[in-house]
Each structure stands twice: as C-alpha cells, then as structure tokens.
Amino acid sequence: MATAPPASMALAASTASKRDTICIFGTGDFGRALAQKLIQSGYPVVFGSRSTKPSSLVPRGAEVLSHVEAAQKAAIIIVAVQRQHYSFLSSLAEALQGKVLVDVSNNLKIDQYPESNAQYLAQLLPDAKVVKAFNTVSAWALQSGTLDASRQVFVCGDDAEAKRMVMELVRALGLTPLDQGSLLAARQIENYPLQLFPMWRFPILLSLSLTIFFFLYCLALDVIYPYVYRKQDLSFLIAVSIPNKVCPVLALVLLGLVYLPGVLAAILQLWRGTKYRRFPGWLDRWMLCRKQLGLVALAFASVHVLYTLVIPIRSYIRWRTSSQIVSQALSNRTQPLDTTNAWLSDSYLALGILGFFFFVLLGITSLPSVSNSVNWREFRFVQSKLGYLALVLCTAHTLVYGGKWFLVPSSYKWCLPPIYMLSLVVPCAVLVLKFVLVFPCLDKPLTQIRQGWERNPQRPEPSHLIINKSAV
C-alpha cells in the first residue's frame, strides 16, 4: 500500500507547480546565483544559451535550451549580460515580443552612456516590456541568503503589469521591492551601486584634513619644540598623548559644525524675511550631511574615551608618579590636597561623562531603527535640544580642562595658542549665535517666517519651495 507524501512535501510540490517558469540569459556569477535562489523558492528555471550542452556551471535543477526555446517557455526573461553583449537580442525580437525583460546590468562608472542600459534595451526591443531590477543586489548576497546584505530591490518600468510581476518575483525571493516609477528612473538606479558613500565624502574628507592639521599642530608644540629648545626627546608622545589631544578636539569641532549650518540658515531666513527661497548650494549640502558629521564626531569622542582609560597603565605616567613619590619621601614632605584642583578635576570628569552620554544618545537616535519609532517632535527634541546640551557640556568640559592654560605665557609655544583654545572657536561661536537667536526679538519673527510669514509678500514665489524643517 502506497504511503501518502508528507503535507510539507505536498505543499512544496503544489507551490512549485504554480510558479511560472523564469528564463535567464547569461551564466555568469549573478545569473547562476539568481537561478539558485529562484530554484530554492520553487521557480522552474531555464537558461537560454548558444550551446545547449550540459554544463557544470548551471545550477542543478535548471534546464538549458536555445535562446528562442527558452524565451518561448517563460513570461519573464532576466537579461544577466552586460550592455555590450545586447546585440544578440535583436535576432530574438520575434520570440521576445510581449515578454517581460528584466535588465539587471550595471556599468563601470556613473553615467557611462547617454541613456541607461534599460532604456537602451527598450530601444533595441520596442515590443518587449523592459523592467529594471536586481542591479542593487550582488551575487554574494543572493548566495548568502541576503541575511548580511541589503534586501531592497529598486524596480522601475513603463508597463504597470510587468512591474507588478517583477515585484511579486522579488517578494517571493525574500527581498523588498521598491517601486521607483517609470523607466526614466533606470539611470539613477544604475548609478546607485556605483556611488561610494556619497553623503560621507565631505565629512570624511573634512575630518581627515582636520586630523592632519591638528596632529601636525600638536607634533610641533609637544615634540619638535622641546627638542629644539631643550634637546628633550618626547617622540613617544606620538603614540598616545597626541592622539588623545587630537581626538577630543576633532569631536568638539565636528559637533560644533553639526549645528553651525542650522544657525546660519536661521540668520539667512531672518535676513531674507522668507523661507521660500533656496539656501546656497554649499549650505544645502552641509545641512544634508550633518548626521554623518555627528557620527564621525562620536567616533572620535569614543576613541578619546578609550585613550583616557589606558592612561594609568602607561609607562610614562607610572614613571612620573613614582618619581613624585620618591621625591616626597626623600624630602620628608607630603603635598597637601588642593581642593580647588580637586574640584576642577572632578568637574572636568563629570562634564565629560555627561557630555559623552548625550553624545551617544544622539548617535543612537540617528539609527534608522530608532528614528523610525519616534515622531518628528520627539526626534527634534533629542537632536536639537539635547544636542545643544551635549555641545554645552562638551565645551564646558574643554574649558575646565584647558582654561587654566589660556593666561599662562609659557603655554604659547612659538606664539601659538594651545590646541584646546583652537577647539573652542567653532562651538563657542555656535553657542553665542544660538543664544542671540533665542532672544524674543529674533525668535518670534523667525518662528513666524518658518510658519509661512513673509516680510515682502508681494514677491512672486519661486518654482521650487524649500521648507527647512530642520534649520534649528
């Protein structure tokens, strides 16, 4: 007596029988990885090839037919070849008529051709329904089950039904389709994988430039100056002491630069008397990368914390401490506790801890998973109100630590101010400007402007209206 198959096997067989056959042109890395993923999802897969001989490259379970036979067997055809090899498709125009062609290609550089690859494919085969998809997913991501990579797939096309079919296919593979509109969006979709951290470029270049400047500044004052005037070799300071000065300085300066464009935007709106005018391009770009600037600043602050924790185990610190103990023992005299310095030291540490706490809170709130769970008012409260509180605490932390050196002539080596003084320029300027802007005589008209009031309402509105919700 025959045994009935398990329910799970029967369900899988039923699901597989309902899946439409998918055709793939191209047996490269991506074509094979996509075929394997399709087979695992229950889709029958057929490869269109010039040679129908069995190949070890083709995943098990996939069929290999000629281009014409494979195209006739499937409603969706995935073109997994590069643009320069599209020429063979012209001879298949009759077989591809009415078929959904999914272009998955990418280029070697941004805007490499006058039109996108998908638009070029649509020109070659005007009777086919071309859809752009899957170009933002790598073969490695498909092979790894998309667990460690982005699951988003951008989809665009001129035929609504073709897009729907492709988006259902994307969902069946466990990915998330994002409808980007017509085929005109294909150029932007093809450029997307070629962009290398577009919003991070300015923050990284700026922080790198400032790192080099402040490092050389500290090197000149802390290493070169003692060697020139006292023949004292302090080169070992390069490993810990100098980085532990550069990192907090960079963190404070970059945090100030996060809030400086908002203050400048407010001043510009007050001067213009309207919010319906574009900001200068440099200010727009600056405001768009404030999140990245803040995260880079948080990274430098975290490194500063780590450097500070290792200070007690440094050989130089242990030597200096033992020398002081021996000196006091030989002189039979102990140094009394200076309560003023104790207060300054504890205040400096407390301000630093609180400032870093709010700094970390800002970083956590900027995470998409967290920011999506709060409303706009809550997000603005954390990023603006608590952000300025973090800036105040970090600025006070630096003032308490380095303020005692500002009026000491010996701290000005080669007539250059201490590095802590340089670090206070940007944050103090931001705090002073923000303090002025909260005066009722300025805050009230600024609020009215952001609510739509204009000083010269007779002026015609531009075609592009910019509402600056985050200019705080």
N, C-alpha and C positions, 0 to 999 in steps of 0.2 A: 504494500500500500504506500503510495507516494506521500511524502511529508510536505505540508504546506510551507512555503518560504516564510521567514520571519517578517513581521509587519514593517520593520525598518527597511529591509531589502525590497519589499514590495513597493513601499513609498518612494524609495530612491529610484527604482525602475520606472515607476509611474511618472515621477518628476522628469527623469531623463527623456522619457518618450514625448513629453510635452514641450521640451526645449527645441527651439529652431536651430538648424544647422548653421554654424558660423564658418565662413571661409576666410582664410588668411593667405595673403600674398606676401611671401618673404619668410625665409627660415633662419633669420638672424637671431641674435640673443633675445631681443624683445619679442619677436614673433613666436619663438619657442616657449618663452616664459608665459606669454599671454595664452598660448594654446594649452599649456599645462594647467593654468588657472581655470580656463574655460572647461576643460575636461573634468577637473575636480568639482566644478559647480554644476555638472550634469549636462553640459552642452556637447553635442556631436561637433567635431571639428574636422574640417577638410582643408588641406593645403593645396594651393594652386601653384604648380611648378612647371618648368620647361621639361624636367625629367621626372617621370613617374616611377623610377626605380626606388625600391625601399632604401631608406637612409637611417643611419643611427642617430642623426640629428633630430629627426622628427619624434616628438613625444609618443609614448605608447598609447594606443587608442585613437590616434589621429590617422586620417586617410589621406593619401597623396594622389591627386588627379592632375590632369592638364588644367591650364588656366580656364579654358572655356567650360569644361565639365564641372570644375569646382565652382565657378561663378553661377552656373545654372542650378546648382544644388542648394545654394544658400541665398537668403534675402539680404543678409548683412555681410559685407566683404570688408575686412580690415586690411588696409594697404600699409604693410610694415616694411616699406622700402624707402630709400632716400629719393629726394626730388629728382636728382639727375638720372634716375632709372625709371621715371614715369613713362618714358617713350613707348614701352611695350604695351601700355594700356590702350593706346589709340587703336591698335588692331583688335581689341576686345570690346569696342564701343557697342556693338550689337548685343553681345552677351551681357553687358553691364547696364543696358538700358532699364531704367526704373529701379535699379538696385541701390541700396544704401551703402555708400563708400565711406569708410571711417579712415580719415587721414591721421596717422599717429607720428608723423615725421617732425624732426627738429632741424635747425640749421646750426652752423658752426659759429655764427656771430649774429648780433642783433641787426634786424633789417637788412639781411644779406641780399634779398631780392626785392624788386619793385613791388611785387604783390606777395601775399602769404602763400605758403605751399598748398593750403587747402583751396584758395581761390584759383591758383594755377591748375590744380586738379579738376576743379569745376569747369574751367575753360576748356580743358582737354576733353572732358566727358560731359557736355551740357545736358544730356538726357539722364544722367545719374544724379542721385541725391547725396551730395557730399556733406559730411559732418566731421568737424574737428573734435578729437577726443583722445584721451590716454597719453598725450605727449608729455604731461607733467608727472607721470608715474614711470619709474625706472624698472628695468628687468629685474634688478636685485630686489626691489620692493615687492614685485609680484612673486618671486621665488621664496621670499621670506614670509609670505603670508600677509604683507602690508602691516605687520604689527609694529615695526620700528620705523615707519616712514609715513609721509602724509597720505591720507586716504581720500583727498579731494581730487576730483577729476573735472576739469573745465570742459564744457561741451558747448559748441555753437554750430549753427547751420541755418539755412534759409527755409528748409522744409520742416514744419512743426511735427508731422508724424514721424519723420526719420529721426528727429532729435528725441522724440519720446521713446522710440525703440532702442536707441543707443543708451539713453539714460536708464531704462529698465535693465539693459545688459550690465551697465556699471553697477547698479544696485545688487544685481544677482551675484556679482563678484565680491561683494562685501565692501565696496567703495562708495564714496559720496559724490554724486554728480552735482555740478553747479552750472546752471544754465546761464550762459554769457550772451545770449541773443543771436543775432544773425551771423553770417559767415564773415562779415566785416571785422568781427572781434578776433578772428583767427590770428591776425598779425600780433596782437597783444598777447594772446595765449602762447604763440610760438616764441615770443621774446621772453616770456616769464621764466622758463627754466635757465635762460642764459644770463639772467641778472644775478650778480654776485653781491648779496647783501646791499640792495640799493639804499635802504634807509639807514644803514650802518656806516656807509662810506665816510660821510662828513664827521660823525662822532669819532670814528676810529682814527681818521687822519688828524683830526684836531687833538685828540688825546695823545697820539704818537708824537706830534710836534711839540706839545707842551711837556711831555715826558722827557724828550731830548733836551729841551731848553732848561727845565728845572734841574735835570740831572747834571748838566754841564755847569749850571749856576752853583749848585752845591759842591760839585767837584772843585771848582775854582776857589770857593771860600773855605772849604773844610779840609782839602787835601793839598792843593797847589800852594795856597797862601802860607800855611805853616811850614811847608818845605822850603819856600823861597826865603822867608824871613827868619825862621828858626832852625832850618835844616832838620825838621822833625818829620819822620815818615809815618803818616797816618793813612796809608793807602788801604789798610784793612777796613776802613770805614765804608768802602765802596760796596761791600757785601751786604751789610745790614743797616748801618746808620743812615747812609744817604738814601737808600730806597725807603726807609721809614720816615724820612722827611718828605720825599717826593710824593709818595702815595697819598698822605693826608692833604697835602697842598693841592694835588690834582683833584681829589674827591671834592674838596670845598669849592675850587674854581669851577669845576664842571657842574656842581649842584647850583651854583650861582648862575651859570649860563643856561640852566634849565628854566629859570624863572625870569631871566632878563628879557627875552623876547616878548613875554606877556606884558611886562611893564612898558616896553617900547610900543607895543601895539595899543595899549591904553592911551599913552601920550599922543600917538598918531591919531587915534579916534577923537580925542579931545580937540586937537588942533584942527582937524578937518570938520568936526561937528557932525559926522555921519558915520555909520557903519557900512553903508552901501558903496564902498569903494575898495578896490583891491589893495592889499598890502604890497609893498615892493617884493619882487621875486625872492630876494635873499632872505627877507623876513618870513615869507611863507614857508620856504624850505627849512629855515631854522626852527619854526614852530612845529613842523611836521616830524622833526627828528628829536624832539625833547625827551620822549620816552627812552630812546636809545642813549641819549646823553646821560640821563639819570641812571640807567642800568650800568653804564661804564663807570660812572662816579661811584656807584655802590660797590662795584668790583674793586676799585682802588681803595675804598674805605675798608672793605673786608680784608684785603691784603695788609693794610696798615694795622688792623686788629691782630692778625696773625704775627706780624713782625713784633708788635708790642709784647705779645705773650712770651716770646723767646728771649726777650732782653735779659731776664735774670740769669739765664744759663750761658750767656756769652762770656768768653774768656776775659775780654777787656773789662766787663762790669765786675766780674769776680776779682780780678786783679786790683781794680780801683777800690773796691770795698775792703779787701784785706789790707791794702796799703793804709787806708784811713784807720782801720782798727789797730794796726801795728803802730802807727804814728801816735794815736791817742794813748796807747799802752806805754810807749817809750816816754812820752811827756807827762804821764800820770795825770791825764786831764781828760775828762769826758765833755763832749759838746752838748750843751743843754738843748732841749727841744724848742724849736722855733715855731710857736703856734701859728704865726702868720703864714709861714711857708707850708705848714701842715694844712691850714685852711685852703690855701691856693692849690696845693696838690690834690686834696680831696675834691675841691670844686671842679678842678680841671678834669679829673677822672669821672665824676658824676655827670658833668655836662657831655663828655664824650660818650659815655654809656647811653644816656638818654637820646642824644643826637643820633647815634648809630641805630638805636631801637626804632626810632621813627623813620630813619633811612631805610631800614629793612622792611618796615611796614609799607612804605611807598613802593618798594620793589615787588612785594607780594601782591599788592593791589593792582599793579600793572599787568600781572599774568592774565591771559585771556579767560582762564577757568574761573578766576576770582572776579575780574571786572565784569564778566557777563552775569554774575549773580547779584550784582548791586545795581541800584537805579542811578540815574545821572546825578542826582543831588548828593547821594552818598559818595559816589566816585569823586565828585568835585570837592566835597568836604575833605576827603583824605588827601587828594593830590594837591589841593590848593591850601587849605587851612593848615593841615598837619604838615604839608610840605614846607610851608614858610616857617612853621615851628621848628622843623628839623634844621632848616637853614639858620635860624636864630641860635639854636643850641650849638650847632657845629661852629658857627662863627664865634660865639662866646667861648667855646672850648679852645679855639685857637688864640683868642685874645688873652685868656687867662694864662695859657702856657707861654706864649711868646711876648706878651705885653711888657714884661719886665725888661726886655732887651731893647725896646724901642728907643729909650732915652739914654742908653749906655753907649758912649762914643766908641768903645772898643769892639762893639758888635758890628760896626760898619767897616768891614774889611774892604780895602780898595775903594772906599766911599760908596760901597754898595749896601743897600738895606738888607736886613735878614730876610730869608725866604718866607718867613711867616708874615712879614709885612706885605710882601707881594701877593700872598694868597688871600689877603683880606680886601684887596681893591675891588674885585668884582662882587663878592657877596655884600660888602658894606654899601656899595653903590646901589645894588638891587634893593636892599632893605631901606635905605634912605628914600629912594624914589617911591617905593611901595608905601612907606609911612606918609609921604606927602600926598599920595593919591587917595588915602583913606580920609583925608580932611573932607568935611561935608561940602565945602565949596567946590571941590573937584569930584568927589564920589557921586553926588547927586546928579550933576549933568552927565557924567559918564554912564550911570545906570540908565538915565533916560535915553541916551544915544543907543545903548545896547538893546533897549526895548523898542527902537524904531524911530525915535525923535530925531529930526534933522534941524540944524541951525539955518540952512538955506533950502527950505522945502521946494522952492521953485526950480531948483536944479534938476534936469531930467536924470532919471535913474539909468545907470549903465545896464548893458545887456546881461552882465554876469554879476549877480548879487552874492556877496560874501558875508556870511553870518558867522562871526567869530565867537563861538560859544566858550572856547577855552582860553580867551585872551584875558587871563587873570594875573 
